């Protein structure tokens, strides 16, 4: 997707999500800039979202990621994120 990525990661309790994301962003930024494959890339955004899931949902999530381009033709990333947050009892953008 041009504006976001999904990662499915099995993460042990000894690793903080913020540390993992920082290292992914740092390493991938270096590679992206050195490779020259993405000449318009400047940097990652500061924000990210992380959700936990049951191990039993792993294959469903993997299939979602594989087919996310098709999914986002039906539902925008912003709408999807809003719905995920709402399902968790959270809100990204304040209501008017």
QUIWO-V186419 format. One record per residue. RES is the residue in three letters. SS is DSSP state (~ for helix, > for strand, _ for the rest). PHI is phi as a letter, one per 40 degrees, with the letter a starting at -180 (999 if undefined). OMEGA is omega in degrees with one decimal (* if undefined). Layout:
BEGIN
res/ss/phi/omega
RES/SS/PHI/OMEGA
RES/SS/PHI/OMEGA
END
This chain:
BEGIN
res/ss/phi/omega
UNK/_/999/-175.9
UNK/_/c/-173.7
UNK/_/b/178.5
UNK/_/a/174.7
UNK/_/b/172.8
UNK/_/b/174.9
UNK/_/b/173.0
UNK/_/b/-171.9
UNK/_/b/168.7
UNK/_/c/-171.4
UNK/_/b/176.4
UNK/_/c/-176.7
UNK/_/c/-179.1
UNK/_/c/-179.0
UNK/_/b/177.3
UNK/_/c/179.0
UNK/~/d/-179.0
UNK/~/c/177.7
UNK/~/c/178.5
UNK/~/c/-179.1
UNK/~/c/178.8
UNK/~/d/-178.9
UNK/~/c/176.5
UNK/~/c/-179.9
UNK/~/c/-178.9
UNK/~/c/-177.3
UNK/~/c/-178.6
UNK/~/c/176.6
UNK/~/c/178.4
UNK/~/c/-179.1
UNK/~/c/-178.0
UNK/~/d/-177.9
UNK/~/c/-179.4
UNK/~/c/-176.0
UNK/~/c/-177.2
UNK/_/g/-177.2
UNK/_/c/-179.0
UNK/_/b/-172.0
UNK/_/c/-178.4
UNK/_/c/179.3
UNK/_/c/176.7
UNK/_/b/179.5
UNK/_/a/173.5
UNK/_/c/172.0
UNK/_/c/178.2
UNK/_/c/-174.4
UNK/_/c/171.3
UNK/_/a/175.0
UNK/_/b/178.2
UNK/_/b/179.8
UNK/_/b/175.2
UNK/_/c/-179.4
UNK/_/a/177.0
UNK/_/c/176.3
UNK/~/d/-179.3
UNK/~/c/179.2
UNK/~/c/-173.7
UNK/~/d/-177.3
UNK/~/c/177.1
UNK/~/c/179.6
UNK/~/c/177.8
UNK/~/d/178.9
UNK/~/c/176.5
UNK/~/d/-179.0
UNK/~/c/179.5
UNK/~/d/-174.7
UNK/_/b/-175.3
UNK/~/c/179.3
UNK/~/c/176.2
UNK/~/c/-179.3
UNK/~/c/-176.4
UNK/~/c/169.7
UNK/~/c/179.7
UNK/~/c/-177.6
UNK/_/a/-178.6
UNK/_/c/177.5
UNK/~/d/-179.9
UNK/~/c/179.2
UNK/~/c/179.6
UNK/~/c/179.6
UNK/~/c/177.8
UNK/~/d/-179.1
UNK/~/c/177.6
UNK/~/c/179.8
UNK/~/c/178.3
UNK/~/c/178.7
UNK/~/c/179.4
UNK/_/c/-179.2
UNK/_/g/-179.7
UNK/_/b/-179.5
UNK/_/a/-179.7
UNK/_/c/-178.4
UNK/_/b/-179.7
UNK/_/c/176.5
UNK/_/c/177.8
UNK/_/c/*
END
